[in-house]
Amino acid sequence: MKRLLGLLLVMGMVGCGGGEIVDTPKWGERDGKPAPPIALKRLHRAKGTTFKLASHKNKDVVILDFWATWCPPCRKAMPILEKVAKEYEDKGVVLCSINIKEKPKKIRTFLKQQNLNVDVALDTDGKVATKYNVEGIPTMVIVDKKGNIAHVKVGLSGELEEDLHELLDELVTDDEVALK
């Protein structure tokens, strides 16, 4: 019984990020490698449009936020991600919140209740999350302007905003130099 409770506790932590940002070893190997392609239908922002990661190559740093409405750490991280992305918007930083396997109506209700205005792409079958090896949420993947994975973070910590500022400051500066 104790083993079962322990296993359930661990599964709950992994399944929803566990509350702390950690570099995942599986992803540590991917840093600097090309980000897998993404073409997902958007929840809103010109209905019927598609979020295509490739359209941001050589233009933007992209924060991909894999999340779900039922995940408490995801719910806490989203307003922070929205705020930081807006602060860096004029420096070429874009946030795409990729919802995993939820119905559009549920997502719209959540966004309205939380007063969030973020670009949401719908990973209705979870295939994009699988391509990105998402094993816990929230998972944040930062893609540099060259289209390579720069950083991956799983979970939530009290330092999320500061961590993002540090990473984005580095990337925006590095990418401006590299693309010239």
C-alpha positions as CSV (number, residue, x, y, z in Angstrom):
1,M,0.0,0.0,0.0
2,K,2.8,2.4,0.9
3,R,4.5,1.6,-2.4
4,L,1.3,2.3,-4.3
5,L,0.8,5.7,-2.5
6,G,4.4,6.6,-3.2
7,L,4.0,5.7,-6.9
8,L,0.8,7.7,-7.2
9,L,2.5,10.7,-5.5
10,V,5.5,10.5,-7.9
11,M,3.1,10.1,-10.9
12,G,1.1,13.2,-9.8
13,M,4.3,15.2,-9.5
14,V,5.5,14.2,-13.0
15,G,2.1,14.4,-14.5
16,C,1.8,18.1,-13.6
17,G,5.3,19.3,-13.3
18,G,5.9,18.7,-9.6
19,G,6.2,22.4,-8.6
20,E,9.8,23.0,-9.4
21,I,11.7,23.9,-12.5
22,V,14.3,21.4,-13.5
23,D,16.3,20.7,-16.6
24,T,15.2,17.3,-17.8
25,P,18.1,15.1,-18.8
26,K,16.3,13.8,-21.8
27,W,16.0,17.4,-23.1
28,G,19.4,18.4,-22.1
29,E,20.6,16.4,-25.0
30,R,18.4,18.4,-27.4
31,D,19.6,21.9,-26.5
32,G,21.0,23.5,-29.6
33,K,19.3,21.0,-32.0
34,P,16.5,21.9,-34.4
35,A,13.1,22.1,-32.8
36,P,10.6,19.6,-34.3
37,P,8.1,21.3,-36.7
38,I,4.8,22.5,-35.4
39,A,1.6,23.3,-37.4
40,L,-1.4,23.5,-35.0
41,K,-4.8,25.1,-35.3
42,R,-5.1,28.2,-33.1
43,L,-7.9,28.5,-30.6
44,H,-8.6,32.1,-31.6
45,R,-6.7,35.0,-33.2
46,A,-8.2,34.9,-36.6
47,K,-10.2,31.8,-36.5
48,G,-9.0,29.0,-38.6
49,T,-5.4,30.1,-38.6
50,T,-2.5,27.8,-37.9
51,F,0.5,28.3,-35.6
52,K,3.5,27.3,-37.6
53,L,6.9,27.3,-35.8
54,A,8.7,27.6,-39.1
55,S,7.2,31.0,-39.8
56,H,9.1,32.4,-36.8
57,K,12.5,31.1,-37.9
58,N,15.1,33.9,-38.3
59,K,12.6,36.4,-36.8
60,D,11.5,35.5,-33.2
61,V,12.5,33.7,-30.1
62,V,9.5,31.4,-29.3
63,I,8.3,30.2,-25.9
64,L,6.3,27.1,-26.3
65,D,4.2,26.4,-23.2
66,F,2.7,22.9,-23.0
67,W,-0.2,23.0,-20.6
68,A,-3.7,22.0,-19.6
69,T,-6.5,23.7,-17.7
70,W,-6.6,21.0,-15.0
71,C,-3.0,21.5,-14.0
72,P,-2.5,23.8,-11.1
73,P,1.2,24.7,-11.9
74,C,0.2,25.4,-15.5
75,R,-2.6,27.8,-14.2
76,K,0.0,29.6,-12.1
77,A,2.6,29.8,-14.8
78,M,0.4,31.1,-17.6
79,P,0.0,34.7,-16.3
80,I,3.7,34.9,-15.7
81,L,4.5,33.7,-19.2
82,E,1.9,36.1,-20.6
83,K,3.5,39.0,-18.7
84,V,7.1,38.2,-19.6
85,A,6.2,37.6,-23.3
86,K,4.5,41.0,-23.5
87,E,7.6,42.6,-21.9
88,Y,9.8,41.1,-24.6
89,E,7.4,41.4,-27.6
90,D,9.3,44.3,-29.1
91,K,12.5,42.3,-28.9
92,G,11.0,39.5,-31.1
93,V,9.8,37.1,-28.4
94,V,6.5,35.2,-29.1
95,L,4.5,33.0,-26.7
96,C,2.5,30.1,-28.0
97,S,0.6,28.2,-25.3
98,I,0.1,24.6,-26.6
99,N,-2.9,23.0,-24.9
100,I,-2.8,19.3,-24.8
101,K,-5.9,17.3,-25.6
102,E,-8.7,19.6,-24.2
103,K,-11.8,20.8,-25.9
104,P,-11.8,24.4,-27.2
105,K,-14.9,25.4,-25.1
106,K,-13.2,24.3,-21.9
107,I,-10.0,26.3,-22.8
108,R,-12.0,29.4,-23.8
109,T,-13.9,29.3,-20.5
110,F,-10.6,29.0,-18.5
111,L,-9.0,31.9,-20.4
112,K,-12.0,34.1,-19.9
113,Q,-12.2,33.2,-16.1
114,Q,-8.5,33.9,-15.7
115,N,-8.6,37.1,-17.9
116,L,-5.8,35.7,-20.1
117,N,-5.1,36.8,-23.6
118,V,-2.6,34.4,-25.0
119,D,-2.1,32.7,-28.3
120,V,-3.3,29.1,-27.8
121,A,-2.5,26.3,-30.3
122,L,-4.5,23.0,-30.0
123,D,-2.6,19.8,-29.7
124,T,-5.8,17.8,-29.9
125,D,-4.2,14.4,-30.2
126,G,-1.0,15.1,-28.2
127,K,1.3,14.3,-31.1
128,V,3.2,17.5,-30.9
129,A,3.7,17.0,-27.1
130,T,5.0,13.5,-27.9
131,K,7.5,14.9,-30.6
132,Y,8.8,17.3,-27.9
133,N,9.0,14.5,-25.3
134,V,6.7,16.2,-22.9
135,E,6.4,14.0,-19.9
136,G,5.1,16.5,-17.3
137,I,3.4,19.8,-17.5
138,P,3.9,22.7,-17.6
139,T,6.8,22.2,-20.0
140,M,8.3,25.3,-21.5
141,V,10.5,25.0,-24.5
142,I,12.4,28.1,-25.7
143,V,13.3,28.1,-29.3
144,D,15.9,30.5,-30.5
145,K,15.6,32.6,-33.7
146,K,17.6,30.0,-35.6
147,G,14.9,27.5,-34.9
148,N,16.9,25.5,-32.4
149,I,15.9,24.4,-28.9
150,A,17.7,26.7,-26.5
151,H,16.2,25.7,-23.1
152,V,13.6,23.4,-21.7
153,K,12.0,23.7,-18.3
154,V,9.5,21.3,-16.7
155,G,7.3,22.4,-13.7
156,L,7.0,25.7,-11.8
157,S,9.2,27.5,-9.3
158,G,8.9,30.8,-7.5
159,E,11.7,32.1,-9.7
160,L,9.9,31.5,-13.1
161,E,9.7,35.2,-14.0
162,E,13.4,35.8,-13.1
163,D,14.5,32.7,-14.9
164,L,12.7,33.7,-18.0
165,H,14.2,37.2,-17.9
166,E,17.7,35.8,-17.6
167,L,17.2,33.3,-20.4
168,L,15.4,35.7,-22.8
169,D,18.0,38.5,-22.2
170,E,20.7,36.0,-23.1
171,L,18.9,34.7,-26.2
172,V,17.7,38.1,-27.6
173,T,21.3,39.4,-27.3
174,D,22.9,36.3,-28.7
175,D,20.4,36.0,-31.5
176,E,20.8,39.6,-32.5
177,V,24.6,39.1,-32.9
178,A,24.3,35.7,-34.6
179,L,21.7,36.8,-37.2
180,K,23.7,39.9,-38.3
